[in-house]
């Protein structure tokens, strides 16, 4: 992987971990999700209005629809997971599972190849994820539910990563258009639920507007960096290296959210970091 692509991915991990921290801190919910998504759409609009829009083909339309569906399910599952569990557990499980699935599918469908050292990195990442998920399942019904939602997140990340890779690298879809469509669709779909109780929506906006703004800016920005990196590097390397954010989120959860610092949690986070190092060699 070239230095430019690696730089994009690494910077993206810091942005991604921080907006997840903001989402966890806000306590989430459908109204909050609609709020930050709609702010993102508003930020995109000036640029979108300057673009020369052409009628999409059936192929690109299906890819955008698939990307939207998997992103939508990802945000729903992530929001639910954070309502039940710790950032320092949910984030590693969700993000740690994704690269293993993504790499396997990328090798089979996109014919990408990894070295033996890189395969070892993937294996270590998976081991770290299982260490954290086992810890969560022993934490009671709420923690078990949270890790189940986190696993769904991981599967959705793998799914939309591969579709987006094909859409951008092979079908020529603009990263900006792809992400704008995802956010616009999510905003419109959540609008009836968000506006069902205007008073609660106003309350959510007043109490969490700062976190909503953080997520609205950093969520699309962090993923746009990944989408651009996909133009120059194989997804089977990009997806695992993104897991560096697991270490960042673990530190944030323990340091700023006062989550428990257990030996198993530190082992799981550390293993994931070592796996990322091997993948970047």
Sine and cosine of phi, psi and omega as CSV:
sin_phi,cos_phi,sin_psi,cos_psi,sin_omega,cos_omega
0.00,0.00,0.74,-0.68,-0.02,-1.00
-0.96,0.27,0.29,-0.96,-0.10,-0.99
-0.90,0.44,-0.57,0.82,-0.02,-1.00
-0.90,0.44,-0.75,0.66,0.01,-1.00
-0.89,0.45,-0.67,0.74,0.02,-1.00
-0.88,0.47,-0.65,0.76,0.02,-1.00
-0.89,0.46,-0.67,0.74,0.04,-1.00
-0.87,0.49,-0.71,0.71,-0.05,-1.00
-0.92,0.39,-0.70,0.71,-0.03,-1.00
-0.90,0.43,-0.70,0.72,0.02,-1.00
-0.89,0.45,-0.60,0.80,0.02,-1.00
-0.88,0.47,-0.59,0.81,-0.04,-1.00
-0.89,0.45,-0.62,0.79,0.03,-1.00
-0.91,0.41,-0.68,0.73,0.02,-1.00
-0.90,0.44,-0.67,0.75,-0.05,-1.00
-0.91,0.41,-0.70,0.72,0.00,-1.00
-0.89,0.45,-0.61,0.79,-0.06,-1.00
-0.95,0.30,-0.61,0.79,0.01,-1.00
-0.95,0.31,-0.46,0.89,0.11,-0.99
-0.93,0.37,-0.59,0.81,0.10,-0.99
-0.88,0.48,-0.68,0.73,0.02,-1.00
-0.91,0.42,-0.63,0.78,0.03,-1.00
-0.91,0.42,-0.69,0.72,0.03,-1.00
-0.89,0.45,-0.69,0.72,-0.04,-1.00
-0.90,0.44,-0.52,0.85,-0.04,-1.00
-0.98,0.20,-0.24,0.97,-0.10,-0.99
0.94,0.33,0.11,0.99,0.19,-0.98
0.84,0.54,-0.61,-0.79,-0.07,-1.00
0.97,-0.25,0.33,-0.94,-0.04,-1.00
-0.87,0.48,-0.65,0.76,-0.02,-1.00
-0.90,0.44,-0.66,0.75,0.04,-1.00
-0.91,0.41,-0.64,0.77,0.02,-1.00
-0.88,0.47,-0.69,0.72,0.03,-1.00
-0.90,0.44,-0.62,0.79,-0.05,-1.00
-0.89,0.45,-0.79,0.61,-0.05,-1.00
-0.95,0.32,-0.52,0.85,0.05,-1.00
-0.91,0.41,-0.67,0.74,-0.01,-1.00
-0.93,0.36,-0.59,0.81,0.08,-1.00
-0.89,0.46,-0.66,0.75,0.05,-1.00
-0.87,0.50,-0.70,0.71,0.03,-1.00
-0.86,0.51,-0.69,0.73,0.00,-1.00
-0.89,0.45,-0.61,0.79,0.02,-1.00
-0.93,0.37,-0.54,0.84,0.00,-1.00
-0.96,0.26,-0.55,0.84,-0.20,-0.98
-0.79,0.62,-0.74,0.68,-0.02,-1.00
-0.83,0.56,-0.67,0.74,0.02,-1.00
-0.94,0.33,-0.66,0.75,-0.03,-1.00
-0.88,0.47,-0.54,0.84,-0.02,-1.00
-0.94,0.33,-0.32,0.95,0.00,-1.00
-1.00,0.00,-0.14,0.99,-0.08,-1.00
-0.99,0.17,0.47,-0.88,0.06,-1.00
-1.00,-0.03,1.00,-0.09,-0.10,-1.00
-0.98,0.21,0.72,-0.69,0.08,-1.00
-0.88,-0.47,0.42,-0.91,-0.03,-1.00
-0.92,0.39,0.83,-0.56,-0.06,-1.00
-0.94,0.33,0.50,-0.86,0.09,-1.00
-0.98,0.21,0.22,-0.98,0.04,-1.00
-0.87,0.48,-0.61,0.80,-0.01,-1.00
-0.89,0.45,-0.76,0.65,-0.02,-1.00
-0.93,0.36,-0.56,0.83,0.03,-1.00
-0.89,0.45,-0.68,0.73,0.02,-1.00
-0.91,0.41,-0.61,0.80,0.02,-1.00
-0.92,0.40,-0.68,0.73,0.03,-1.00
-0.90,0.44,-0.64,0.76,0.01,-1.00
-0.91,0.42,-0.67,0.74,0.03,-1.00
-0.90,0.43,-0.68,0.73,0.03,-1.00
-0.87,0.49,-0.70,0.71,0.02,-1.00
-0.87,0.49,-0.71,0.70,-0.03,-1.00
-0.87,0.50,-0.72,0.69,-0.02,-1.00
-0.94,0.34,-0.61,0.79,0.06,-1.00
-0.90,0.44,-0.66,0.75,-0.02,-1.00
-0.88,0.47,-0.73,0.68,0.01,-1.00
-0.91,0.42,-0.57,0.83,0.03,-1.00
-0.88,0.48,-0.75,0.66,-0.03,-1.00
-0.91,0.41,-0.62,0.79,0.04,-1.00
-0.89,0.46,-0.72,0.69,-0.02,-1.00
-0.92,0.39,-0.63,0.78,0.00,-1.00
-0.90,0.43,-0.68,0.74,0.02,-1.00
-0.88,0.48,-0.70,0.71,0.01,-1.00
-0.90,0.43,-0.66,0.75,-0.02,-1.00
-0.87,0.50,-0.69,0.72,-0.03,-1.00
-0.94,0.33,-0.33,0.94,0.07,-1.00
-0.96,0.27,-0.35,0.94,-0.05,-1.00
-0.94,-0.33,-0.52,0.85,-0.18,-0.98
-0.80,-0.60,0.01,-1.00,-0.04,-1.00
-0.99,0.13,0.55,-0.84,0.09,-1.00
-0.86,0.51,-0.66,0.75,-0.08,-1.00
-0.96,0.29,-0.09,1.00,0.12,-0.99
-0.93,-0.38,-0.75,0.66,-0.05,-1.00
-0.87,0.49,-0.73,0.68,-0.06,-1.00
-0.88,0.47,-0.75,0.67,0.03,-1.00
-0.88,0.47,-0.63,0.78,0.00,-1.00
-0.91,0.41,-0.74,0.67,-0.04,-1.00
-0.90,0.44,-0.70,0.71,-0.07,-1.00
-0.99,0.11,-0.41,0.91,-0.02,-1.00
-0.97,0.23,-0.56,0.83,0.01,-1.00
-0.94,0.33,-0.58,0.82,-0.11,-0.99
-0.84,0.54,-0.73,0.68,-0.08,-1.00
-0.91,0.43,-0.58,0.82,-0.02,-1.00
-0.89,0.46,-0.73,0.68,0.01,-1.00
-0.92,0.40,-0.69,0.73,-0.02,-1.00
-0.88,0.48,-0.70,0.71,-0.02,-1.00
-0.89,0.46,-0.72,0.70,-0.02,-1.00
-0.88,0.48,-0.70,0.72,-0.01,-1.00
-0.94,0.34,-0.62,0.78,0.00,-1.00
-0.89,0.45,-0.61,0.80,0.02,-1.00
-0.92,0.39,-0.66,0.75,-0.06,-1.00
-0.96,0.27,-0.74,0.67,-0.13,-0.99
-1.00,-0.02,-0.61,0.79,-0.07,-1.00
-0.98,-0.19,-0.04,1.00,0.06,-1.00
0.87,0.50,0.56,0.83,0.09,-1.00
-0.99,0.11,0.40,-0.91,-0.07,-1.00
-0.79,-0.62,0.53,-0.85,0.05,-1.00
-0.84,-0.55,0.43,-0.90,0.10,-1.00
-0.99,0.17,0.18,-0.98,0.02,-1.00
-0.88,0.48,-0.61,0.79,0.01,-1.00
-0.91,0.42,-0.63,0.78,0.01,-1.00
-0.94,0.35,-0.60,0.80,0.10,-1.00
-0.88,0.47,-0.63,0.78,0.04,-1.00
-0.89,0.46,-0.63,0.78,0.04,-1.00
-0.88,0.48,-0.69,0.72,0.04,-1.00
-0.87,0.49,-0.69,0.73,-0.01,-1.00
-0.88,0.47,-0.65,0.76,0.00,-1.00
-0.92,0.38,-0.63,0.77,0.05,-1.00
-0.87,0.49,-0.71,0.71,0.01,-1.00
-0.89,0.46,-0.66,0.75,0.01,-1.00
-0.88,0.47,-0.68,0.74,0.04,-1.00
-0.89,0.46,-0.62,0.79,0.02,-1.00
-0.91,0.42,-0.69,0.72,0.01,-1.00
-0.90,0.43,-0.57,0.82,0.04,-1.00
-0.88,0.47,-0.68,0.74,0.00,-1.00
-0.95,0.30,-0.64,0.77,-0.02,-1.00
-0.93,0.36,-0.59,0.81,0.07,-1.00
-0.89,0.45,-0.62,0.78,0.06,-1.00
-0.88,0.48,-0.66,0.75,-0.03,-1.00
-0.93,0.38,-0.65,0.76,-0.03,-1.00
-0.91,0.40,-0.36,0.93,0.02,-1.00
-1.00,0.00,0.06,1.00,-0.09,-1.00
-0.99,-0.11,0.23,0.97,0.01,-1.00
0.97,-0.23,0.05,-1.00,-0.08,-1.00
-0.86,0.50,-0.69,0.72,-0.05,-1.00
-0.91,0.41,-0.67,0.74,0.00,-1.00
-0.93,0.36,-0.60,0.80,0.05,-1.00
-0.90,0.44,-0.66,0.75,0.04,-1.00
-0.89,0.45,-0.64,0.77,-0.04,-1.00
-0.90,0.43,-0.64,0.77,-0.02,-1.00
-0.96,0.29,-0.50,0.87,0.09,-1.00
-0.90,0.44,-0.70,0.71,0.07,-1.00
-0.89,0.46,-0.61,0.79,0.01,-1.00
-0.90,0.43,-0.62,0.79,0.04,-1.00
-0.90,0.43,-0.66,0.75,0.08,-1.00
-0.86,0.51,-0.67,0.74,0.05,-1.00
-0.84,0.55,-0.72,0.69,-0.02,-1.00
-0.87,0.50,-0.67,0.75,0.02,-1.00
-0.92,0.40,-0.62,0.78,0.02,-1.00
-0.93,0.37,-0.61,0.79,0.04,-1.00
-0.87,0.49,-0.71,0.71,0.03,-1.00
-0.86,0.51,-0.68,0.73,-0.06,-1.00
-0.91,0.41,-0.76,0.65,-0.05,-1.00
-0.96,0.27,-0.44,0.90,0.05,-1.00
-0.89,0.45,-0.70,0.71,-0.02,-1.00
-0.94,0.34,-0.67,0.74,0.03,-1.00
-0.89,0.45,-0.68,0.73,-0.01,-1.00
-0.92,0.39,-0.58,0.82,0.05,-1.00
-0.88,0.48,-0.72,0.70,0.00,-1.00
-0.92,0.40,-0.67,0.74,-0.04,-1.00
-0.88,0.47,-0.65,0.76,-0.09,-1.00
-1.00,0.09,-0.74,0.67,-0.09,-1.00
-0.98,0.19,-0.55,0.83,-0.10,-1.00
-0.96,-0.28,-0.59,0.81,-0.06,-1.00
-0.99,-0.15,-0.11,0.99,0.07,-1.00
0.96,0.27,0.36,0.93,0.03,-1.00
-0.96,0.28,0.71,-0.71,0.02,-1.00
-0.93,0.36,0.71,-0.71,0.06,-1.00
-0.84,0.54,-0.60,0.80,0.01,-1.00
-0.91,0.42,-0.70,0.72,0.01,-1.00
-0.90,0.44,-0.69,0.72,-0.03,-1.00
-0.88,0.48,-0.73,0.68,-0.03,-1.00
-0.95,0.31,-0.59,0.81,0.03,-1.00
-0.89,0.45,-0.70,0.71,0.02,-1.00
-0.87,0.48,-0.66,0.75,0.03,-1.00
-0.87,0.49,-0.72,0.69,-0.03,-1.00
-0.95,0.32,-0.64,0.77,0.02,-1.00
-0.89,0.45,-0.71,0.70,0.01,-1.00
-0.88,0.47,-0.66,0.75,0.00,-1.00
-0.92,0.40,-0.65,0.76,0.03,-1.00
-0.88,0.47,-0.71,0.70,-0.02,-1.00
-0.92,0.39,-0.62,0.78,-0.04,-1.00
-0.94,0.34,-0.56,0.83,-0.03,-1.00
-1.00,0.05,-0.22,0.98,-0.10,-1.00
-0.84,0.55,-0.73,0.69,-0.01,-1.00
-0.86,0.51,-0.61,0.79,0.01,-1.00
-0.95,0.31,-0.67,0.74,-0.02,-1.00
-0.89,0.45,-0.61,0.79,-0.07,-1.00
-1.00,-0.02,0.08,1.00,0.02,-1.00
-0.91,0.42,-0.53,0.85,0.06,-1.00
-0.73,-0.68,1.00,-0.10,-0.07,-1.00
-0.88,0.47,-0.62,0.78,-0.04,-1.00
-0.88,0.48,-0.69,0.73,0.00,-1.00
-0.94,0.34,-0.55,0.83,0.05,-1.00
-0.90,0.43,-0.69,0.72,0.04,-1.00
-0.90,0.45,-0.63,0.78,0.02,-1.00
-0.90,0.43,-0.67,0.74,0.03,-1.00
-0.90,0.45,-0.69,0.72,-0.01,-1.00
-0.90,0.44,-0.66,0.75,-0.03,-1.00
-0.92,0.38,-0.64,0.77,-0.08,-1.00
-0.99,0.16,-0.46,0.89,-0.17,-0.99
-0.79,-0.61,0.38,0.92,-0.09,-1.00
-0.90,0.43,-0.53,0.85,0.02,-1.00
-0.92,0.39,-0.73,0.68,0.03,-1.00
-0.91,0.41,-0.58,0.81,0.04,-1.00
-0.89,0.46,-0.65,0.76,0.01,-1.00
-0.93,0.38,-0.64,0.77,0.03,-1.00
-0.87,0.49,-0.75,0.66,-0.01,-1.00
-0.91,0.41,-0.65,0.76,-0.03,-1.00
-0.87,0.49,-0.55,0.83,-0.02,-1.00
-1.00,0.03,-0.76,0.65,-0.14,-0.99
-0.98,0.20,-0.49,0.87,0.00,-1.00
-0.89,0.46,-0.82,0.58,0.04,-1.00
-0.93,0.37,-0.59,0.80,-0.03,-1.00
-0.89,0.46,-0.70,0.71,-0.02,-1.00
-0.90,0.44,-0.59,0.81,-0.01,-1.00
-0.98,0.19,-0.53,0.85,0.07,-1.00
-0.88,0.47,-0.61,0.79,0.06,-1.00
-0.86,0.51,-0.64,0.77,0.02,-1.00
-0.93,0.36,-0.66,0.75,-0.01,-1.00
-0.88,0.47,-0.64,0.77,0.04,-1.00
-0.94,0.35,-0.61,0.80,0.03,-1.00
-0.89,0.46,-0.52,0.86,-0.01,-1.00
-0.90,0.43,-0.33,0.94,0.02,-1.00
-0.95,0.30,-0.37,0.93,-0.12,-0.99
-0.86,-0.51,-0.10,0.99,-0.05,-1.00
-0.60,-0.80,0.46,-0.89,0.00,-1.00
-0.93,0.36,0.61,-0.79,-0.03,-1.00
-0.91,0.42,-0.44,0.90,0.00,-1.00
-0.93,0.37,-0.27,0.96,0.13,-0.99
-0.99,-0.17,-0.63,0.78,-0.04,-1.00
-0.89,0.45,-0.74,0.67,-0.07,-1.00
-0.84,0.54,-0.73,0.68,0.01,-1.00
-0.93,0.36,-0.61,0.79,-0.04,-1.00
-0.91,0.42,-0.46,0.89,0.07,-1.00
-0.86,0.50,-0.32,0.95,-0.07,-1.00
-0.95,0.30,-0.06,1.00,0.14,-0.99
-0.84,0.55,-0.48,0.88,0.01,-1.00
-0.90,0.43,-0.32,0.95,0.05,-1.00
-0.88,0.48,-0.70,0.72,0.02,-1.00
-0.90,0.45,-0.69,0.73,-0.01,-1.00
-0.89,0.46,-0.73,0.69,-0.02,-1.00
-0.91,0.41,-0.59,0.81,0.03,-1.00
-0.89,0.46,-0.68,0.73,0.03,-1.00
-0.90,0.43,-0.68,0.73,0.00,-1.00
-0.89,0.46,-0.72,0.69,-0.02,-1.00
-0.88,0.48,-0.69,0.72,-0.02,-1.00
-0.96,0.29,-0.65,0.76,-0.11,-0.99
-0.99,0.16,-0.69,0.72,-0.15,-0.99
-0.96,-0.26,-0.35,0.94,0.03,-1.00
-0.96,-0.29,0.08,1.00,0.04,-1.00
0.82,0.58,0.63,0.78,0.06,-1.00
-0.99,0.17,0.42,-0.91,-0.08,-1.00
-0.87,0.49,0.66,-0.75,0.05,-1.00
-0.96,-0.29,1.00,-0.06,-0.02,-1.00
-0.98,-0.19,0.30,-0.95,0.00,-1.00
-0.90,0.44,-0.70,0.72,-0.02,-1.00
-0.90,0.43,-0.62,0.78,0.01,-1.00
-0.90,0.44,-0.69,0.73,0.01,-1.00
-0.91,0.40,-0.60,0.80,0.05,-1.00
-0.90,0.44,-0.71,0.71,-0.01,-1.00
-0.89,0.46,-0.70,0.71,0.01,-1.00
-0.92,0.40,-0.68,0.74,0.00,-1.00
-0.90,0.43,-0.64,0.77,0.03,-1.00
-0.89,0.46,-0.65,0.76,0.02,-1.00
-0.89,0.46,-0.67,0.75,0.02,-1.00
-0.89,0.46,-0.68,0.73,0.03,-1.00
-0.88,0.47,-0.63,0.77,0.04,-1.00
-0.89,0.46,-0.64,0.77,0.03,-1.00
-0.90,0.44,-0.64,0.77,0.02,-1.00
-0.87,0.49,-0.71,0.71,0.01,-1.00
-0.88,0.47,-0.61,0.79,-0.02,-1.00
-0.94,0.34,-0.46,0.89,-0.05,-1.00
-1.00,0.05,-0.10,0.99,0.00,-1.00
-0.94,0.34,0.00,0.00,0.00,0.00
